């Protein structure tokens, strides 16, 4: 059975970024959603593109997956965890994010 995906709250992620902790954020929303604003440190890889781009990611890094509400990022986190990545899902997604956006 697959290991359960760890969650991280938007506040915890914001604190990690403030403390300059080494975390990589992947925003899996669609292009138009990201244009409305994304976490400045996040890289954008649409959910549907994860299967063809995951090999470009560094397995030694910790990733936090982000979407609008937390559902799509959970799917991306499950996929990446099955491929051997260390991932967390941001609970509540961008709807709950109160930090900086660009």
DRENDO-88712 format. One record per residue: residue in three letters; x negated, y negated, z negated of N, C-alpha, C, O in turn. Coordinates in Angstrom, 2 decimals. Layout:
REM DRENDO-88712
+-----+---------+---------+---------+---------+---------+---------+---------+---------+---------+---------+---------+---------+
|   r |    n.xx |    n.yy |    n.zz |   ca.xx |   ca.yy |   ca.zz |    c.xx |    c.yy |    c.zz |    o.xx |    o.yy |    o.zz |
+-----+---------+---------+---------+---------+---------+---------+---------+---------+---------+---------+---------+---------+
| Ala |       X |       Y |       Z |       X |       Y |       Z |       X |       Y |       Z |       X |       Y |       Z |
...
+-----+---------+---------+---------+---------+---------+---------+---------+---------+---------+---------+---------+---------+
//
This chain:
REM DRENDO-88712
+-----+---------+---------+---------+---------+---------+---------+---------+---------+---------+---------+---------+---------+
|   r |    n.xx |    n.yy |    n.zz |   ca.xx |   ca.yy |   ca.zz |    c.xx |    c.yy |    c.zz |    o.xx |    o.yy |    o.zz |
+-----+---------+---------+---------+---------+---------+---------+---------+---------+---------+---------+---------+---------+
| Unk |   -0.84 |    1.19 |    0.00 |    0.00 |    0.00 |    0.00 |   -0.87 |   -1.25 |    0.00 |   -1.89 |   -1.30 |   -0.69 |
| Unk |   -0.48 |   -2.24 |    0.76 |   -1.26 |   -3.48 |    0.87 |   -1.23 |   -4.25 |   -0.46 |   -0.24 |   -4.22 |   -1.20 |
| Unk |   -2.32 |   -4.91 |   -0.72 |   -2.41 |   -5.74 |   -1.91 |   -1.50 |   -6.95 |   -1.75 |   -1.37 |   -7.50 |   -0.66 |
| Unk |   -0.86 |   -7.35 |   -2.85 |    0.03 |   -8.50 |   -2.80 |   -0.76 |   -9.77 |   -2.50 |   -1.88 |   -9.95 |   -2.99 |
| Unk |   -0.17 |  -10.65 |   -1.70 |   -0.82 |  -11.91 |   -1.36 |   -0.81 |  -12.83 |   -2.57 |    0.22 |  -13.00 |   -3.22 |
| Unk |   -1.95 |  -13.41 |   -2.87 |   -2.03 |  -14.37 |   -3.96 |   -1.45 |  -15.70 |   -3.50 |   -1.65 |  -16.10 |   -2.35 |
| Unk |   -0.75 |  -16.37 |   -4.39 |   -0.20 |  -17.69 |   -4.09 |   -1.01 |  -18.75 |   -4.80 |   -1.66 |  -18.49 |   -5.81 |
| Unk |   -0.98 |  -19.94 |   -4.25 |   -1.60 |  -21.10 |   -4.86 |   -0.58 |  -22.23 |   -4.76 |    0.09 |  -22.38 |   -3.73 |
| Unk |   -0.47 |  -23.03 |   -5.80 |    0.49 |  -24.13 |   -5.75 |   -0.15 |  -25.31 |   -5.00 |   -1.38 |  -25.42 |   -4.96 |
| Unk |    0.67 |  -26.18 |   -4.42 |    0.12 |  -27.37 |   -3.77 |   -0.76 |  -28.18 |   -4.73 |   -1.79 |  -28.71 |   -4.33 |
| Unk |   -0.35 |  -28.27 |   -5.99 |   -1.14 |  -29.01 |   -6.97 |   -2.50 |  -28.39 |   -7.22 |   -3.49 |  -29.10 |   -7.37 |
| Unk |   -2.55 |  -27.05 |   -7.27 |   -3.83 |  -26.36 |   -7.46 |   -4.75 |  -26.60 |   -6.27 |   -5.95 |  -26.85 |   -6.45 |
| Unk |   -4.19 |  -26.54 |   -5.07 |   -4.99 |  -26.78 |   -3.87 |   -5.50 |  -28.22 |   -3.85 |   -6.66 |  -28.47 |   -3.52 |
| Unk |   -4.64 |  -29.15 |   -4.21 |   -5.04 |  -30.55 |   -4.23 |   -6.20 |  -30.76 |   -5.22 |   -7.14 |  -31.51 |   -4.93 |
| Unk |   -6.13 |  -30.11 |   -6.37 |   -7.19 |  -30.22 |   -7.36 |   -8.50 |  -29.61 |   -6.84 |   -9.58 |  -30.17 |   -7.06 |
| Unk |   -8.41 |  -28.47 |   -6.15 |   -9.60 |  -27.86 |   -5.56 |  -10.26 |  -28.82 |   -4.57 |  -11.49 |  -28.95 |   -4.55 |
| Unk |   -9.46 |  -29.49 |   -3.76 |  -10.00 |  -30.43 |   -2.78 |  -10.63 |  -31.64 |   -3.48 |  -11.69 |  -32.11 |   -3.07 |
| Unk |   -9.98 |  -32.13 |   -4.54 |  -10.52 |  -33.26 |   -5.30 |  -11.87 |  -32.91 |   -5.92 |  -12.77 |  -33.75 |   -6.01 |
| Unk |  -12.01 |  -31.64 |   -6.34 |  -13.25 |  -31.18 |   -6.96 |  -14.27 |  -30.70 |   -5.94 |  -15.31 |  -30.14 |   -6.30 |
| Unk |  -13.97 |  -30.91 |   -4.65 |  -14.86 |  -30.50 |   -3.56 |  -15.20 |  -29.01 |   -3.60 |  -16.31 |  -28.61 |   -3.24 |
| Unk |  -14.24 |  -28.19 |   -4.03 |  -14.47 |  -26.75 |   -4.03 |  -14.46 |  -26.25 |   -2.59 |  -13.82 |  -26.83 |   -1.72 |
| Unk |  -15.19 |  -25.17 |   -2.36 |  -15.34 |  -24.63 |   -1.02 |  -14.12 |  -23.79 |   -0.65 |  -14.05 |  -22.59 |   -0.94 |
| Unk |  -13.17 |  -24.42 |   -0.01 |  -11.95 |  -23.73 |    0.42 |  -11.64 |  -24.16 |    1.84 |  -11.78 |  -25.32 |    2.20 |
| Unk |  -11.21 |  -23.20 |    2.64 |  -10.84 |  -23.49 |    4.03 |   -9.32 |  -23.36 |    4.16 |   -8.74 |  -22.36 |    3.74 |
| Unk |   -8.70 |  -24.37 |    4.74 |   -7.25 |  -24.41 |    4.87 |   -6.89 |  -24.21 |    6.34 |   -7.46 |  -24.85 |    7.22 |
| Unk |   -5.94 |  -23.31 |    6.58 |   -5.44 |  -23.09 |    7.94 |   -3.95 |  -23.41 |    7.95 |   -3.17 |  -22.80 |    7.22 |
| Unk |   -3.58 |  -24.36 |    8.78 |   -2.18 |  -24.76 |    8.96 |   -1.64 |  -23.99 |   10.15 |   -2.14 |  -24.13 |   11.26 |
| Unk |   -0.61 |  -23.17 |    9.92 |   -0.09 |  -22.30 |   10.98 |    1.20 |  -22.82 |   11.61 |    1.88 |  -22.09 |   12.33 |
| Unk |    1.54 |  -24.08 |   11.34 |    2.77 |  -24.65 |   11.91 |    2.61 |  -24.91 |   13.41 |    1.52 |  -24.80 |   13.96 |
| Unk |    3.72 |  -25.26 |   14.03 |    3.72 |  -25.59 |   15.46 |    3.11 |  -26.98 |   15.66 |    3.00 |  -27.77 |   14.72 |
| Unk |    2.72 |  -27.27 |   16.90 |    2.04 |  -28.52 |   17.23 |    2.83 |  -29.76 |   16.77 |    2.26 |  -30.67 |   16.18 |
| Unk |    4.14 |  -29.78 |   17.06 |    4.93 |  -30.96 |   16.71 |    5.01 |  -31.16 |   15.19 |    5.07 |  -32.29 |   14.72 |
| Unk |    5.01 |  -30.07 |   14.43 |    5.04 |  -30.18 |   12.97 |    3.72 |  -30.78 |   12.46 |    3.72 |  -31.62 |   11.56 |
| Unk |    2.62 |  -30.33 |   13.03 |    1.30 |  -30.82 |   12.61 |    1.13 |  -32.29 |   12.98 |    0.50 |  -33.05 |   12.24 |
| Unk |    1.68 |  -32.69 |   14.12 |    1.60 |  -34.10 |   14.53 |    2.26 |  -35.02 |   13.52 |    1.88 |  -36.18 |   13.39 |
| Unk |    3.26 |  -34.50 |   12.79 |    3.95 |  -35.30 |   11.77 |    3.10 |  -35.47 |   10.51 |    3.46 |  -36.24 |    9.62 |
| Unk |    1.98 |  -34.75 |   10.44 |    1.08 |  -34.89 |    9.31 |    0.59 |  -33.55 |    8.80 |    1.37 |  -32.63 |    8.59 |
| Unk |   -0.73 |  -33.46 |    8.59 |   -1.31 |  -32.24 |    8.02 |   -2.35 |  -32.63 |    6.98 |   -2.80 |  -33.77 |    6.92 |
| Unk |   -2.71 |  -31.66 |    6.15 |   -3.76 |  -31.86 |    5.16 |   -5.04 |  -32.16 |    5.94 |   -5.41 |  -31.38 |    6.82 |
| Unk |   -5.75 |  -33.27 |    5.63 |   -6.92 |  -33.66 |    6.43 |   -7.97 |  -32.57 |    6.62 |   -8.59 |  -32.49 |    7.68 |
| Unk |   -8.18 |  -31.74 |    5.62 |   -9.23 |  -30.70 |    5.70 |   -8.77 |  -29.45 |    6.45 |   -9.58 |  -28.56 |    6.72 |
| Unk |   -7.50 |  -29.38 |    6.79 |   -6.95 |  -28.16 |    7.41 |   -7.32 |  -28.05 |    8.88 |   -7.38 |  -29.04 |    9.61 |
| Unk |   -7.56 |  -26.81 |    9.29 |   -7.68 |  -26.55 |   10.72 |   -6.33 |  -26.00 |   11.18 |   -5.63 |  -25.32 |   10.43 |
| Unk |   -5.98 |  -26.30 |   12.41 |   -4.67 |  -25.91 |   12.93 |   -4.80 |  -24.72 |   13.86 |   -5.43 |  -24.81 |   14.92 |
| Unk |   -4.20 |  -23.61 |   13.45 |   -4.08 |  -22.44 |   14.32 |   -2.64 |  -21.98 |   14.19 |   -2.24 |  -21.48 |   13.13 |
| Unk |   -1.86 |  -22.13 |   15.25 |   -0.45 |  -21.72 |   15.18 |   -0.35 |  -20.24 |   14.79 |   -1.21 |  -19.43 |   15.14 |
| Unk |    0.71 |  -19.92 |   14.07 |    0.92 |  -18.54 |   13.63 |    0.79 |  -17.56 |   14.79 |    0.13 |  -16.53 |   14.67 |
| Unk |    1.42 |  -17.89 |   15.91 |    1.39 |  -16.95 |   17.05 |    0.00 |  -16.78 |   17.64 |   -0.26 |  -15.82 |   18.36 |
| Unk |   -0.92 |  -17.72 |   17.33 |   -2.28 |  -17.65 |   17.86 |   -3.27 |  -16.96 |   16.91 |   -4.40 |  -16.67 |   17.31 |
| Unk |   -2.85 |  -16.69 |   15.68 |   -3.75 |  -16.07 |   14.70 |   -4.32 |  -14.74 |   15.21 |   -5.53 |  -14.52 |   15.08 |
| Unk |   -3.50 |  -13.83 |   15.80 |   -4.07 |  -12.55 |   16.23 |   -5.19 |  -12.66 |   17.26 |   -6.07 |  -11.80 |   17.31 |
| Unk |   -5.18 |  -13.72 |   18.09 |   -6.26 |  -13.83 |   19.07 |   -7.43 |  -14.68 |   18.58 |   -8.48 |  -14.70 |   19.22 |
| Unk |   -7.26 |  -15.40 |   17.46 |   -8.33 |  -16.27 |   16.97 |   -8.95 |  -15.86 |   15.64 |   -9.95 |  -16.45 |   15.23 |
| Unk |   -8.39 |  -14.85 |   14.97 |   -8.90 |  -14.53 |   13.64 |  -10.36 |  -14.09 |   13.65 |  -11.06 |  -14.26 |   12.65 |
| Unk |  -10.83 |  -13.53 |   14.76 |  -12.22 |  -13.07 |   14.82 |  -13.22 |  -14.23 |   14.78 |  -14.41 |  -14.02 |   14.53 |
| Unk |  -12.73 |  -15.45 |   15.03 |  -13.60 |  -16.63 |   14.98 |  -13.79 |  -17.12 |   13.55 |  -14.65 |  -17.96 |   13.29 |
| Unk |  -13.00 |  -16.59 |   12.61 |  -13.06 |  -17.03 |   11.22 |  -14.17 |  -16.30 |   10.47 |  -14.57 |  -15.20 |   10.85 |
| Unk |  -14.66 |  -16.91 |    9.42 |  -15.75 |  -16.38 |    8.62 |  -15.19 |  -15.57 |    7.46 |  -14.51 |  -16.11 |    6.58 |
| Unk |  -15.46 |  -14.27 |    7.44 |  -14.93 |  -13.40 |    6.39 |  -15.48 |  -13.73 |    5.00 |  -14.90 |  -13.30 |    4.00 |
| Unk |  -16.57 |  -14.47 |    4.93 |  -17.15 |  -14.78 |    3.62 |  -16.45 |  -15.97 |    2.95 |  -16.70 |  -16.26 |    1.78 |
| Unk |  -15.57 |  -16.65 |    3.69 |  -14.88 |  -17.82 |    3.13 |  -13.55 |  -17.43 |    2.50 |  -12.98 |  -16.38 |    2.80 |
| Unk |  -13.08 |  -18.31 |    1.62 |  -11.74 |  -18.19 |    1.05 |  -10.82 |  -19.10 |    1.85 |  -11.13 |  -20.27 |    2.08 |
| Unk |   -9.68 |  -18.55 |    2.28 |   -8.74 |  -19.32 |    3.09 |   -7.43 |  -19.53 |    2.36 |   -6.95 |  -18.65 |    1.64 |
| Unk |   -6.85 |  -20.71 |    2.54 |   -5.50 |  -21.00 |    2.07 |   -4.65 |  -21.26 |    3.31 |   -4.97 |  -22.11 |    4.13 |
| Unk |   -3.57 |  -20.50 |    3.42 |   -2.68 |  -20.62 |    4.56 |   -1.54 |  -21.56 |    4.21 |   -0.98 |  -21.51 |    3.11 |
| Unk |   -1.20 |  -22.45 |    5.17 |   -0.18 |  -23.48 |    4.94 |    0.79 |  -23.50 |    6.12 |    0.39 |  -23.37 |    7.27 |
| Unk |    2.09 |  -23.67 |    5.80 |    3.09 |  -23.92 |    6.84 |    4.09 |  -24.92 |    6.27 |    3.76 |  -25.64 |    5.33 |
| Unk |    5.29 |  -24.97 |    6.81 |    6.27 |  -25.94 |    6.33 |    6.81 |  -25.57 |    4.96 |    6.88 |  -26.41 |    4.06 |
| Unk |    7.21 |  -24.29 |    4.79 |    7.87 |  -23.90 |    3.54 |    7.17 |  -22.76 |    2.79 |    7.51 |  -22.47 |    1.65 |
| Unk |    6.21 |  -22.12 |    3.43 |    5.50 |  -21.01 |    2.79 |    5.78 |  -19.65 |    3.40 |    5.11 |  -18.67 |    3.05 |
| Unk |    6.77 |  -19.55 |    4.31 |    7.12 |  -18.25 |    4.90 |    6.13 |  -17.82 |    5.99 |    5.56 |  -16.74 |    5.92 |
| Unk |    5.94 |  -18.68 |    6.99 |    5.04 |  -18.32 |    8.09 |    3.60 |  -18.16 |    7.60 |    2.87 |  -17.28 |    8.05 |
| Unk |    3.20 |  -19.02 |    6.66 |    1.84 |  -18.90 |    6.13 |    1.69 |  -17.58 |    5.37 |    0.60 |  -17.00 |    5.35 |
| Unk |    2.77 |  -17.11 |    4.75 |    2.73 |  -15.80 |    4.09 |    2.50 |  -14.68 |    5.08 |    1.75 |  -13.74 |    4.80 |
| Unk |    3.13 |  -14.77 |    6.23 |    2.93 |  -13.77 |    7.29 |    1.48 |  -13.81 |    7.79 |    0.86 |  -12.76 |    7.99 |
| Unk |    0.96 |  -15.01 |    7.98 |   -0.43 |  -15.15 |    8.43 |   -1.38 |  -14.61 |    7.38 |   -2.37 |  -13.96 |    7.71 |
| Unk |   -1.10 |  -14.89 |    6.11 |   -1.95 |  -14.40 |    5.02 |   -1.96 |  -12.88 |    4.98 |   -3.02 |  -12.27 |    4.81 |
| Unk |   -0.79 |  -12.26 |    5.15 |   -0.72 |  -10.79 |    5.18 |   -1.58 |  -10.24 |    6.31 |   -2.34 |   -9.29 |    6.11 |
| Unk |   -1.45 |  -10.82 |    7.49 |   -2.21 |  -10.36 |    8.65 |   -3.72 |  -10.45 |    8.37 |   -4.46 |   -9.49 |    8.58 |
| Unk |   -4.16 |  -11.62 |    7.88 |   -5.59 |  -11.82 |    7.65 |   -6.11 |  -10.94 |    6.52 |   -7.23 |  -10.44 |    6.59 |
| Unk |   -5.30 |  -10.76 |    5.48 |   -5.74 |   -9.90 |    4.38 |   -5.94 |   -8.47 |    4.87 |   -6.89 |   -7.80 |    4.46 |
| Unk |   -5.05 |   -8.00 |    5.75 |   -5.18 |   -6.65 |    6.33 |   -6.47 |   -6.53 |    7.14 |   -7.02 |   -5.44 |    7.28 |
| Unk |   -6.96 |   -7.67 |    7.67 |   -8.19 |   -7.68 |    8.47 |   -9.43 |   -7.90 |    7.59 |  -10.54 |   -8.02 |    8.11 |
| Unk |   -9.23 |   -7.96 |    6.27 |  -10.38 |   -8.06 |    5.36 |  -10.74 |   -9.45 |    4.90 |  -11.82 |   -9.65 |    4.35 |
| Unk |   -9.87 |  -10.42 |    5.10 |  -10.15 |  -11.79 |    4.68 |   -9.63 |  -12.03 |    3.26 |   -8.70 |  -11.37 |    2.80 |
| Unk |  -10.24 |  -13.00 |    2.58 |   -9.78 |  -13.46 |    1.27 |   -8.84 |  -14.63 |    1.53 |   -9.28 |  -15.70 |    1.96 |
| Unk |   -7.55 |  -14.42 |    1.27 |   -6.56 |  -15.46 |    1.59 |   -5.58 |  -15.68 |    0.45 |   -5.31 |  -14.79 |   -0.36 |
| Unk |   -5.07 |  -16.90 |    0.39 |   -3.98 |  -17.26 |   -0.52 |   -2.95 |  -17.99 |    0.32 |   -3.27 |  -18.57 |    1.36 |
| Unk |   -1.72 |  -17.95 |   -0.15 |   -0.62 |  -18.64 |    0.52 |   -0.20 |  -19.83 |   -0.34 |    0.04 |  -19.67 |   -1.54 |
| Unk |   -0.11 |  -21.02 |    0.26 |    0.34 |  -22.18 |   -0.49 |    1.85 |  -22.13 |   -0.65 |    2.60 |  -22.24 |    0.32 |
| Unk |    2.30 |  -21.97 |   -1.90 |    3.72 |  -21.88 |   -2.21 |    4.43 |  -23.17 |   -1.84 |    3.94 |  -24.27 |   -2.10 |
| Unk |    5.60 |  -23.02 |   -1.21 |    6.42 |  -24.19 |   -0.89 |    5.99 |  -24.96 |    0.33 |    6.72 |  -25.82 |    0.81 |
| Unk |    4.81 |  -24.65 |    0.86 |    4.33 |  -25.28 |    2.08 |    4.25 |  -26.80 |    2.00 |    4.19 |  -27.38 |    0.92 |
| Unk |    4.23 |  -27.41 |    3.16 |    4.09 |  -28.87 |    3.25 |    5.29 |  -29.60 |    2.64 |    5.19 |  -30.78 |    2.32 |
| Unk |    6.42 |  -28.92 |    2.49 |    7.58 |  -29.54 |    1.84 |    7.25 |  -29.91 |    0.39 |    7.83 |  -30.84 |   -0.16 |
| Unk |    6.30 |  -29.17 |   -0.22 |    5.93 |  -29.42 |   -1.62 |    4.60 |  -30.15 |   -1.75 |    4.17 |  -30.42 |   -2.87 |
| Unk |    3.95 |  -30.47 |   -0.65 |    2.62 |  -31.11 |   -0.67 |    2.77 |  -32.59 |   -0.96 |    3.53 |  -33.28 |   -0.27 |
| Unk |    2.06 |  -33.10 |   -1.97 |    2.12 |  -34.51 |   -2.31 |    0.77 |  -35.19 |   -2.11 |    0.62 |  -36.37 |   -2.40 |
| Unk |   -0.22 |  -34.44 |   -1.61 |   -1.55 |  -35.00 |   -1.39 |   -1.63 |  -35.76 |   -0.08 |   -0.63 |  -36.05 |    0.57 |
| Unk |   -2.86 |  -36.07 |    0.29 |   -3.10 |  -36.84 |    1.52 |   -2.70 |  -36.04 |    2.75 |   -2.78 |  -34.81 |    2.76 |
| Unk |   -2.26 |  -36.75 |    3.78 |   -2.01 |  -36.16 |    5.10 |   -2.60 |  -37.09 |    6.14 |   -2.79 |  -38.29 |    5.92 |
| Unk |   -2.90 |  -36.49 |    7.29 |   -3.38 |  -37.32 |    8.41 |   -2.52 |  -37.08 |    9.62 |   -2.75 |  -37.67 |   10.68 |
+-----+---------+---------+---------+---------+---------+---------+---------+---------+---------+---------+---------+---------+
//
